Amino acid sequence: MTIEFAAAQVRRIARALHESTLRRPRVAITLVMASVIAACGSGGDDAPANPVGSGELKAWALVGTTSAAQIARALTDAKLSDAGVAPVYGVASYRLEYLTSDARGAPILASGLVNVPIKAPGARSPVLGYQHGTIFRNAEAPSNNAVASEVSVVLASLGFIVVAPDYVGYGASLGSPHPYLLAGPTAAAVVDFLTATGTWRRGNAVADNGQLFLTGYSEGAYATMAAHRALQAIGSPHLQQLHGEIAGGGPYDVQATLDGLLDLVRDEEPVLGALLDPGFLRHLGSTVRNELRRALLRRLLPDDADVSFDTTFIDNYLADDAQAVAQLSSVHDWKPELPVLLFHGRDDRTVPYASASSALQAMRARGAGGMVGLSDCPATPSSHLGCVGPFITYLLAQLAPQARDL
């Protein structure tokens, strides 16, 4: 099994229609780049200038425009036209390059996609930070996939300015290992992209309305949680706009997530499973340890991936180094000061429900109280991929009473 995201949405929305979308000629939208930007209004003059180093905007380009009709047709082709998503606006998509940090803390050029709803001149929009789930091909990274079926494009058609980082290991940073389930560089990629996109909006008169929301599913939920925690820890200026996060199916408690995968190994490979016991993995012989490592990786990463993954989190787990897993990977044990709304399926065997319930318990134990909530996915069965569609419905329902200027 794989920890997938709304790559399930991009596979449910996307793969069901990705090829047909690419084959279909684009509907021309009679706007040049300058008029698309001008139609979005002014972004305010009191924000800081482009920083040097982390979050520095290095380059940007318009990659295309998509009409509301194209997006609606994409949803229909994917049999999602009844999911409560009704495109309102055409979308202009921009690829941005910016500086962030890799797993070693070294500066690296990364990329991401900004999708801007094409509204009347002067109209403002809320900002939605959308973190994609686990993907294994560079072509599926947001800035390489600005098509009508891309989730961030669909969400922008509802009236949000959607900012979607590729993460390190994709796009401009292809070739560098993706720091999979490593909290520090994951958070940095998101936070630094928020900074870079703010610089871009101010420089190009793309107006936001002062609202920021964060969301994602699966690894995207993990990245959202890691970024939210980092924003609070550093007292980021972005907190002044942040209204909270809505996260689904995330491996926030990485120890609990890998324990769940270990249970799958036991079920599916009983000979190997008979030798396994969490807390005693470090005592395994090298042959058994290597076989277990391969078994875990098979459930996380396909053989045909064209991006590389940093597997430090698995090595720490196999060394029974719970402290390293907690410090470097898990993102569940802290006290948020803004709402955290979690969504998870009880039948999820890819990312066990225990990851979400552990986050809820840990945050409330630290005094978060009702600031944190957990909603169960209503699908039957409530599997990881089966809960992607219900999560989108839940996300939009939670945003509806809060987001202005849609």
N, C-alpha and C positions, 0 to 999 in steps of 0.2 A: 504494500500500500504506500501511497505517497501523501505527504502533507501538502495538499493542493488548495488552491484558492478559488477565487472567482476567476481564476484560470478555469475554474469550473464555470464561472459565469462567462468567462471569455471562451470557454469551451461549450458551455450550454448556449450562451448567446453566440459565442464566437465560432467554435468549430463547426457548429451546425450550419453556419453560413459564411465562414471566413473565406472559403474559396470563391463562393458565388459573389461575395462583396468585392473581392479583388478583381474578379473578371468583369464586373459591371462598371461601365464608364461613370466617372464622377459627374454629378449634376453641377453645372457651372453656377457659382454664386457670384454675381457681378459686383465684386468688391476686390479692390487691390489691397495689399497689406496695410497701407496707410489709412485707408478709409475704414477697414475693420477695426483697427486700433482706435481711431478717432471716435467711432460710434460708441465706444465704451466709456467715454467721459474722462474725468480727471481723477487721479489717484491721491491727491493731497501732497503738500510740500513739507510737512513737518517731520517726516520719517528720516532716519539716518541714511547717509550715502552708501554706495556700494562698499562693503568691507573689503579688507585685504586679507586673504587667507581663507579660513573656513567660511563657507557661505558666499564667497565672492562669485559674482556672475561673470562668466568669461565669454560667452557667445550665445546667440539665439537666432532662430530662423523660423519663418512660417513654413509648416510642412503640408498644410492643406486645409480646406474647408469642407464641411459636410452639412448637407441640408437636413432640416427636420424630417422631410419626406424620406430621405435615404435611411435615417435612423429608424423611423417607424417601419419601413419595409424590412430592415434588418431584424427588428424584433418580431415581425410577423413571420419571416422566414425561419426564425429560430423557435417559433411557436411560443413566444413570450409576450404576444400582444395583449394577453389578458392578465398580465402580472401587475397591472396598476401603473405601468410606466408609459406615459403619453408625452412624447417629445413636443416641445413648444417652440424651441429656437434652433436655428442653424448654429454650428459650432466652428470656430476658428481654432486650429491646433498649432502649437508652437513647441519646438524642441529647444530646450535650454541646456547649456553646459555650465557647470559650476564646480567649485572646489569643496571637497569634503575629506574624510580620513578613511584609510583602509584598516584592516584588522590590526596592523602594527602601529597605528596612529600616524602613519606617514601621509602627507597630502596626496590627493589623487583627483584627477579630473573625472567627474561623473556627469550624468545627464538625466533628464526627465521630461515629462510632457505637461504643458499647461493648455487646458481647453477653456476657451472663453465663449460664453453664449453671445450670439450676435443680437444685441438689443438696440433700442432707440438711442440716439446720441444723449449722453449724460446719464444714462441709466446705470445704477450700481447693482452689485451682486454680492452675496455671501461667498466666502471661500471655503471649499471642501477639500481637505487634504485626504487623498485616497491612496492607500498603500496596497499594492497588488500582492496576491498570494504566491506561493511557490511556483515558479515556471522554470523550465529546463532548456528552453531555446531562446537565443537572443532575439529572434524575430518576434517573440511575444512580449518583449519589454515594451512598456507604454510608448516610449518615444519612437519605437520602430513599428508601431501597430496602431497608428491614428486612423482607424477605419470606423465605419458606422457601428460595428459590433463591439468595439472596445468599451469596457465598462465606464471608464472615465469620460469618454465622449458622450455616452448615453446620459450619464449624470449631469454633464454640462448642459445638455439639451433641455434640462428641467429648470435651468436658470442659475446654476452655481458656476463660479470660476473653480474649476477642478485642477488641482496640482497633484501630479502623480510621478514620484521619483522612480527611476529605473532600479535603484540600489547599485552598490558597488558590485562589479562582476558582469554587468550588462551595459549595453549602449556604449557610451564613450569609454567606459572602464572595462570593456570586454577583454578577457585574458587575465585579469586579476581575479583571484579566488573570491567568490561570493561569501561574505562572512555569515554563514547560515547559523541562525539562532545564537549569534553573539551580540549581546545587547548594545555595547558601546558603539561599534561602527554602524550597526543598524539604525540606532537613534540618530547618529550624526548625519547619515545620508538623508533622513527625513527632515531634521531640524535645519540643516544647511540648505536644503532645497526650499523650505519655507522662506528662509532669508533671501535666497537668490531670486525667487519668484516675486517677493515683495519689491526688491530692487527693480526688477523688470517691469512690474506694473506701474511703479512710480515714473520710471523713465519713458514709458510708452502710453501714459494717460489711460490706463486700464483701471477703472474705479471699482474698489470693493466697498462694502458698506460697514466695515468694522467688525464683521462676524467671521469666526473661524471655527470649523468643526473638523474632527479627525475620525477617519473610519477605515476599516479593512476587514478582510476575512482570512482565516487560517494564518499563514505567515504574515499577511497584511495586518491582521489583528495584533499579532506579536509586535510588528514594527510600530503600529499605532500606540500600543501600550508603552513600548520602550521610549518612543519619542515624547509622549506625554510625561512620563516620569522624568526624562532628561530636561524638558522645558521647565518643570517645576523645580528640579534640583538646582538649576543654574539661574533661576529667576528671570527667564527669558522675556523680552518685550512682547513676544508672541502671546504670552499668557493674558495680556490685556484684551486680546480679541477672542481667545479660545473660550468656547462655551462647553467643551467636554468632548468625550469620545464615545463612539458606538462601535463595538468590536465583536466579531463573531467567529467562533470555532478556532480560537487561538491557543497555541502551546505556551501560555504564559509561564506555567510551572513546568520547566523543561525536565526536571527530575520525574515528575508524575507522567509526563508525556512519554519519556523513554521507558519507564516502567511498563506503561501500557503496550508499547511496541514489543517489549520483551515478552509480555504475555502472548502476543501474536506468534512470536517465534516458538514459544512453548507449544502452542496449539497446532501450528503447522509443521513443525519439525521436532517431533517428540523425542527423538534420540538426542539431538542437541539440547532440547529444552530440559531434559532430565538433569543436565549438568549445570543449569543456571539457577542462580539465587541472588537477587539484588542484595548488595552489601558484601558479597563474597566474590564478585567478578574479578577482582585483582588477583585472586588465587588460581585463576584458570591458567592452564598451560598455554604456551604460545600458539599451538595449533588450534585449540578450541577457541581461544580468544580471537584469532584471525578469522575463523569461520563465523563466529558470532558477529564480528564487525561487518563482514560481508553480508550476513543475513539482515542486519539492521539497515545497512546502506541500500540493499535491494528494495527495502520497503519505503525508503525515503527518496532515492535518486535512481532514475532509469539509466540504462546503459547507453542510450542514444543521446544524452544531454550534450549540447555543444557549448555549455558554460561549465566552469569548474567551481567546486564547492569546498570551502574550508570546513573540515570535519572535526575541529577541535572539540566541539561539544560532545561528540560520541567518544572521543579518546578520553576526555575527562570522566565521562560516565563509566566507561569500561575500566578505568583506574579506580573506581569507587571513590572518586574525589568529589563528594557531594558539595564541599565548600566551593570548589572551583566552578561547578555547575551553577550553584546559587549566585556566586559573585559575577561570573562572566556571561551567563546565559539567562537565567530566570528573571522575569520582570513582574512578578505577581505580588511581592511582599513589600508594600510601601503604602503610605497614606495619601491618597489623592485629595486635592482641595477643590476639584471641579468634578462634575458628574462622570462616572464611568458606567456605561450600560453594556452588559455582556449578554451574548446570545449563543446558545450551544445546544447540540443535539445529544440526548441521553444515549442514543444508539451509536454514537460516533466512536469508531474503533481506530480511526486514523489519528485524531487528536482526542484522547479520552475526556469525557465530561469532567473527570477529576481535576483537569487543568483549570477549568473555569470555576468549579466549586472551591478549589484551593485558593484561587485568587480572591473570590468573594470572602471567604473566611479570614484570610490573612489581612486583607484591607480593613475589614470590620474590626478585627482584633486590634488593629492599630488606631482605631477610633474614627474610621470613615463613616460608619453608620449607614444611613439611607442614601449617602452620596453614591454608593455602589449598588447596582442591582444586577440580577441574573435572570434572564427569561429563557424558558425552554423552547426549542424548535418544535413546532406543531406537526411537522411532517411525519408520515408513517411509511417506512421506518425513518427515524431521525438520524440518518447517516451523515457523514461529513459532506459529501457532494450533494446529497438530497436536501440539505439545509441551506444551500447557497441561495436558491430562489426565495425561500421564506425569509432569509436574512435581508435581502434587498427590500422586500416588503416591509419588514420590521424597521429597517433603516429609514425609509421614506416616511413611515408613520411617526417615528420619533423626531424627524427633522421638521415635519409639516407645521407643528405649532410654534416652532422656534425661529426657523429661517425666514428672514424678511427679504423683500425686494426680488422675489423669484419671478 
